[in-house]
Amino acid sequence: MRCPTCGTRAAWHASSHRPFCSLTCRLIDLGVWLDECYRIPGKEADPGDVP
């Protein structure tokens, strides 16, 4: 399998950080989540819909 962060090939059973190859790649991905860089596209919110 390939690490989703760096693309390095890593054995699935040998890594305790799967699907990542290392703790570093795991923490990089966590940082992307915490910075809210992963987005799901959707329609724009209407300013009149704010409660």
N, C-alpha and C positions, 0 to 999 in steps of 0.2 A: 504494500500500500504506500501511498505518497502522503507526506505531511501536508495538510492544507495551508500552512503558513509559508514554508520554504520550498516545498516540493521534493525534499529529500526522501529517498526510499527508506522505509523502516519496517521491520518485521512486526506484525500485529501482536503476536504473543510475547515478544521480547521486551516490549515497551510498556512501562507502567503509566505513560503519559498519552496513550493512544486516544484519539487518532493522530496526535502530534508526535514528532520524533524526540522532543526534549522538553524540559521544563521551560526553557527560554521561549520556544515557539508557542507553548501553551499560554505563557504570560503575555506574549505579544498579542495573541488573539483576544485574551481577556481585556487588554488595554483598548483594543478596537471596540469591543462591546461597551466598555465603560465610557468611552468618548462618544458613544452613540453614532458611530460611523456606519453601522449596518442599518439599512433602512428598507422598509417594505413600501413600494410605491402605492399610492392611493390618491383619492381626489382631494383637492384643496379644501380646507375647512372654511365654511362661510362665516364671516365675522358676526352675523346675526344669530348664529347657533350657539354662541357662548352662553352658558347658564348664568 
